[in-house]
Amino acid sequence: GPEYGAFEAFCTERLGSQLHPDAAEKGDIVLGLFNSPHGVVNSLMVDCGDTYLVMGERSAKIKKDAITAVTAWRVG
């Protein structure tokens, strides 16, 4: 699988304690995995309720059932 451990540690250092992804609420940051044309990708996303906003050059909202959420961090 994709290597996301170092990325997860980096985010925890800056964002604080991790949450189980099921505990994420609107506006929280989620680390998730999803399939792309380039294979499985990990990305930071914003919880938007029934979708995640995938951050990057081409931001997009993706239904939660298309993402494997790994961990989350509370914002605010």
C-alpha positions in Angstrom: 0.0 0.0 0.0 1.0 3.6 -0.2 3.4 5.0 2.3 1.6 7.7 4.4 3.2 7.2 7.8 5.7 10.0 7.6 3.0 12.4 6.2 0.6 11.4 9.0 3.4 12.1 11.6 4.1 15.5 10.0 0.4 16.5 10.1 0.1 15.3 13.7 3.1 17.4 14.7 1.4 20.5 13.2 -2.3 19.9 13.8 -2.3 18.1 17.1 -3.9 14.9 18.3 -5.4 12.5 15.8 -9.0 11.5 15.8 -10.6 8.3 14.4 -11.9 9.4 11.0 -15.5 8.5 12.0 -15.3 11.2 14.7 -14.4 13.9 12.1 -16.9 16.8 11.7 -17.5 19.4 9.1 -14.4 21.5 8.7 -12.0 18.9 10.2 -8.9 17.7 8.2 -8.9 14.1 7.1 -6.1 12.0 5.6 -7.5 9.7 3.1 -6.6 7.3 0.3 -8.4 7.1 -3.0 -7.9 5.6 -6.5 -6.7 8.0 -9.2 -5.6 7.4 -12.8 -2.1 7.3 -11.3 -2.9 4.6 -8.7 -3.7 4.9 -5.0 -3.1 8.5 -3.8 -3.1 9.9 -0.2 -4.3 13.4 0.3 -5.4 15.8 3.0 -9.1 16.6 2.7 -11.7 18.8 4.5 -14.8 17.0 5.8 -17.8 18.6 4.2 -20.5 16.4 5.6 -21.4 13.8 3.0 -18.3 14.6 0.9 -14.6 15.4 1.3 -13.0 18.4 -0.4 -9.7 17.0 -1.8 -7.1 19.8 -1.6 -4.6 20.3 -4.4 -4.1 21.9 -7.8 -7.4 20.5 -8.9 -9.6 20.6 -5.8 -12.7 18.4 -6.0 -15.5 17.1 -3.8 -15.5 13.3 -3.6 -18.2 11.2 -1.9 -17.1 9.7 1.3 -17.7 6.2 0.2 -15.0 6.6 -2.5 -12.3 7.4 0.1 -10.6 5.3 2.7 -10.2 7.7 5.6 -7.0 6.9 7.6 -7.1 9.5 10.4 -8.4 13.0 11.1 -7.5 16.1 13.1 -9.9 18.6 14.7 -9.9 22.1 13.4 -11.0 24.9 15.7 
